[in-house]
Amino acid sequence: MQRTDKAHAQELVRFKEIAHDALHRPISSSLPLITMADLPAPARLRAVLHELVTVLTKTGAS
């Protein structure tokens, strides 16, 4: 994993609690507390997913 990919992954870890809250909050009629501005930058997610595909391709996983 390249240093920049690692930095992207570490940045995404910071959003773990926000995602956990959004997934496990009971469904209600009130407005959500999470907005699109709370999500990580798409470039970071794409970089991590690209690295994952690269690693899985090299290991022959499918």
N, C-alpha and C positions, 0 to 999 in steps of 0.2 A: 504494500500500500504506500502510495506516495505521501509526502508530508502534507500537501494540500488536501488530499482525500481524507487523511486523518483529521485535519482541521475541520473539514465539512462534517464529518461524523461526530466529532466532539461538539460542534455547534448544534447539531440536531438533538443530541442528548439533552440539551437545555430545554427543549420543548416537550420532553417526555411527560412532565406533570400536567401541562396544558392538555395534551392529547388524552392522557389518562382521565382527567376530569371530564372532558367532553364525551368520552365513550361511556363513562360509568355514572354520569349524572342522571337521575331519574327523568324520564320524559314528562314534560309539563307544558302547559299552555303559555308559560312566560317566555319572554324573549331570551335567546341564548346569550350567555356571557362571553362567549368566544366569537371573535370576528376573523375575517380573512387577514387582517393586519397582525393577528396573533400567531399566524403560521410562519414557519421558517421560509427563507427564500427558496423558490423552486430550483435555482441553480445548485444549491447545496444538496437537495434531495436527489436531483438528477446525477450529480457527481458520485454520490454514495451508491445509488442504484447501478450506475455504469460500472463502478469498481466491483460490485457484487456479481454482476453478470460476467465480467472478465474473469474473476476468480472461479466462478462455477464452471465456466466454459473450459478453463485450463484443467480443472480437476475431473472433467468428464461427467459432472452431475447434470441431471436433467429434471 
